[in-house]
Amino acid sequence: MQRVLQIAIPLGLVLVAAACGPPGPKKYSEAKTRACLGDAHVKLRPPPASDFVANTALGGSFRAILADNWVTISFGDTVANGATIDTAYRNVAAKNVRAGIDDVLRTNGNAVMLWHQHPSDHDLALVQNCLTT
């Protein structure tokens, strides 16, 4: 019996740890992210009417105007829907953009950020730090 307990207890602890696992991707709030960027004095606008992907994002979207760049942030209503937004942007990208799409398209959980041009470290950090659950 003691031998069984010596095996069962560590095995049980391993199973519990595996079940908990690392946290999954986060689901961010469009409203809270918008408020954080507004508090940082970033100008906010609706996405352009021509941006079909952003205008159909189930979790909402907006454009953040930074000093030398801008980013359209679109939110899926789930993390999986965020991945769908990323795929949609990749599918509609012009041929001359596709080769460098990873430079301007970033996905974090359900939030998809499409930058006008390569983001500076400062702008990227500002936007990433404002992604709020």
Contacts in CASP RR format, 6 or more apart in sequence:
PFRMAT RR
TARGET T0000
AUTHOR 0000-0000-0000
METHOD contacts of the structure
MODEL  1
MQRVLQIAIPLGLVLVAAACGPPGPKKYSEAKTRACLGDAHVKLRPPPAS
DFVANTALGGSFRAILADNWVTISFGDTVANGATIDTAYRNVAAKNVRAG
IDDVLRTNGNAVMLWHQHPSDHDLALVQNCLTT
24 79 0 8 1.000
25 79 0 8 1.000
25 108 0 8 1.000
25 109 0 8 1.000
25 110 0 8 1.000
26 79 0 8 1.000
26 108 0 8 1.000
26 109 0 8 1.000
26 110 0 8 1.000
26 131 0 8 1.000
26 133 0 8 1.000
27 78 0 8 1.000
27 79 0 8 1.000
27 109 0 8 1.000
27 110 0 8 1.000
27 133 0 8 1.000
28 75 0 8 1.000
28 108 0 8 1.000
28 109 0 8 1.000
28 110 0 8 1.000
28 111 0 8 1.000
28 131 0 8 1.000
28 132 0 8 1.000
28 133 0 8 1.000
29 75 0 8 1.000
29 132 0 8 1.000
29 133 0 8 1.000
30 59 0 8 1.000
30 60 0 8 1.000
30 61 0 8 1.000
30 62 0 8 1.000
30 73 0 8 1.000
30 75 0 8 1.000
32 132 0 8 1.000
32 133 0 8 1.000
33 73 0 8 1.000
33 75 0 8 1.000
33 111 0 8 1.000
33 130 0 8 1.000
33 131 0 8 1.000
33 132 0 8 1.000
34 44 0 8 1.000
34 62 0 8 1.000
35 132 0 8 1.000
36 129 0 8 1.000
36 130 0 8 1.000
36 132 0 8 1.000
37 44 0 8 1.000
37 64 0 8 1.000
37 126 0 8 1.000
37 127 0 8 1.000
37 130 0 8 1.000
38 44 0 8 1.000
40 126 0 8 1.000
40 130 0 8 1.000
42 64 0 8 1.000
42 65 0 8 1.000
42 66 0 8 1.000
42 126 0 8 1.000
43 64 0 8 1.000
43 65 0 8 1.000
44 62 0 8 1.000
44 63 0 8 1.000
44 64 0 8 1.000
44 65 0 8 1.000
45 62 0 8 1.000
45 63 0 8 1.000
45 65 0 8 1.000
46 61 0 8 1.000
46 62 0 8 1.000
46 63 0 8 1.000
47 54 0 8 1.000
47 55 0 8 1.000
47 61 0 8 1.000
47 62 0 8 1.000
47 63 0 8 1.000
47 72 0 8 1.000
47 74 0 8 1.000
48 54 0 8 1.000
48 63 0 8 1.000
49 55 0 8 1.000
51 61 0 8 1.000
51 72 0 8 1.000
52 92 0 8 1.000
53 74 0 8 1.000
53 85 0 8 1.000
53 88 0 8 1.000
53 89 0 8 1.000
53 92 0 8 1.000
54 61 0 8 1.000
54 63 0 8 1.000
54 72 0 8 1.000
54 74 0 8 1.000
54 114 0 8 1.000
55 61 0 8 1.000
57 74 0 8 1.000
57 75 0 8 1.000
57 76 0 8 1.000
57 85 0 8 1.000
57 112 0 8 1.000
58 75 0 8 1.000
58 76 0 8 1.000
58 77 0 8 1.000
58 81 0 8 1.000
59 74 0 8 1.000
59 75 0 8 1.000
59 76 0 8 1.000
59 77 0 8 1.000
59 81 0 8 1.000
59 110 0 8 1.000
60 74 0 8 1.000
60 75 0 8 1.000
60 76 0 8 1.000
61 72 0 8 1.000
61 73 0 8 1.000
61 74 0 8 1.000
61 75 0 8 1.000
62 72 0 8 1.000
62 73 0 8 1.000
63 70 0 8 1.000
63 71 0 8 1.000
63 72 0 8 1.000
63 73 0 8 1.000
64 70 0 8 1.000
64 71 0 8 1.000
64 72 0 8 1.000
64 73 0 8 1.000
64 127 0 8 1.000
66 123 0 8 1.000
66 126 0 8 1.000
67 123 0 8 1.000
68 120 0 8 1.000
69 115 0 8 1.000
69 116 0 8 1.000
69 117 0 8 1.000
69 119 0 8 1.000
69 120 0 8 1.000
69 123 0 8 1.000
70 115 0 8 1.000
70 116 0 8 1.000
71 113 0 8 1.000
71 114 0 8 1.000
71 115 0 8 1.000
71 116 0 8 1.000
71 119 0 8 1.000
71 123 0 8 1.000
71 127 0 8 1.000
72 113 0 8 1.000
72 114 0 8 1.000
73 111 0 8 1.000
73 112 0 8 1.000
73 113 0 8 1.000
73 127 0 8 1.000
74 82 0 8 1.000
74 85 0 8 1.000
74 111 0 8 1.000
74 112 0 8 1.000
74 114 0 8 1.000
75 82 0 8 1.000
75 110 0 8 1.000
75 111 0 8 1.000
75 112 0 8 1.000
76 82 0 8 1.000
76 84 0 8 1.000
76 85 0 8 1.000
76 110 0 8 1.000
76 111 0 8 1.000
76 112 0 8 1.000
77 110 0 8 1.000
78 110 0 8 1.000
79 109 0 8 1.000
79 110 0 8 1.000
81 110 0 8 1.000
82 107 0 8 1.000
82 109 0 8 1.000
82 110 0 8 1.000
82 111 0 8 1.000
82 112 0 8 1.000
83 107 0 8 1.000
85 107 0 8 1.000
85 112 0 8 1.000
86 105 0 8 1.000
86 107 0 8 1.000
86 112 0 8 1.000
89 101 0 8 1.000
89 105 0 8 1.000
89 112 0 8 1.000
89 114 0 8 1.000
90 98 0 8 1.000
90 101 0 8 1.000
90 105 0 8 1.000
93 101 0 8 1.000
97 104 0 8 1.000
103 118 0 8 1.000
104 114 0 8 1.000
104 115 0 8 1.000
104 116 0 8 1.000
104 117 0 8 1.000
104 118 0 8 1.000
104 119 0 8 1.000
105 112 0 8 1.000
105 113 0 8 1.000
105 114 0 8 1.000
105 115 0 8 1.000
106 112 0 8 1.000
106 113 0 8 1.000
106 115 0 8 1.000
106 124 0 8 1.000
107 113 0 8 1.000
108 128 0 8 1.000
108 131 0 8 1.000
111 131 0 8 1.000
113 127 0 8 1.000
119 127 0 8 1.000
END
